[in-house]
Amino acid sequence: MAKDSIKVRLPGLGGQGAVTAAHIAATAADTDGYFAVSNPFFGAEKRMAPSESYVRIGTVPIYDRGEVIYPDIVMIFHPQVITMGKSYTMPFYAGIKENGLVIINSDRDLLTDVDKKILADLNVKVLTRDFTQFAIDEAGTELATNMAMLGALFGALGTISKPAIEEGIKDRFLKKYTASGGTATLDSVIEKKFKKKQDLIQKNLDTASAAYDLTAAWAKEVGLDQILEDSKNNNGNV
């Protein structure tokens, strides 16, 4: 049964843009009529150090803040979160709810037989895909990995539209945004990769859209149940 609110945990490594992805996810959800909040959690702001972000989305007001202990969805941005334990939460799926979803950015299966049994017993679906290579193929740079992961999230959910994602991306890159030191530096690197900011935005949109389609097809194939209620069917309460 679809829920009136969900929690997403995004563990990754510094420099991958998980904070930006969480911000865009919340903005996109808000655009489509949901209540949504995002927040980051990290230590030293440096590349390859553990970093974690959280997103809460619902058809009901959200008052909770802080770390997500019991996620509906876990998105692993880097294999080292699993292979080297570079995560604030171990094992990476700790606390995940029944009928949940795990999205892993990897070119190989990283789960042990024990991991697979635990997740299967909870009816948690797992998608393992090299979204870094996917981003390189679509945008020409691994810096768009977070956009591929973002598209994958919404493709799996199926209740937040591509136009809303587009608005979230444009809001993030066209409006004045106060970023932390590490995120601001990453933004600068990304923008320099393209001659014009519009090129950056279009590549991000294309990457997110392609990942959305790929994951939506996968979700249908594996029989992933709808996780989040559709805000448009919420009797006008939002």
Secondary structure, DSSP 8 states (H G I E B T S, - for coil): --BSEEEEEEEEETTS-HHHHHHHHHHHHHHTT-EEEEEEEESS-STTSEEEEEEEEESS-----S--SS-SEEEE-STHHHHS--SSSSSTTTT--TT-EEEEE-SS----HHHHHHHHHTT-EEEEE-HHHHHHHHHSSGGGHHHHHHHHHHHHH-SS-HHHHHHHHHHHHHS-----HHHHHHHHHHHHTSSSHHHHHHHHHHHHHHHHHHHHHHHHHHT----B--GGGSTT--
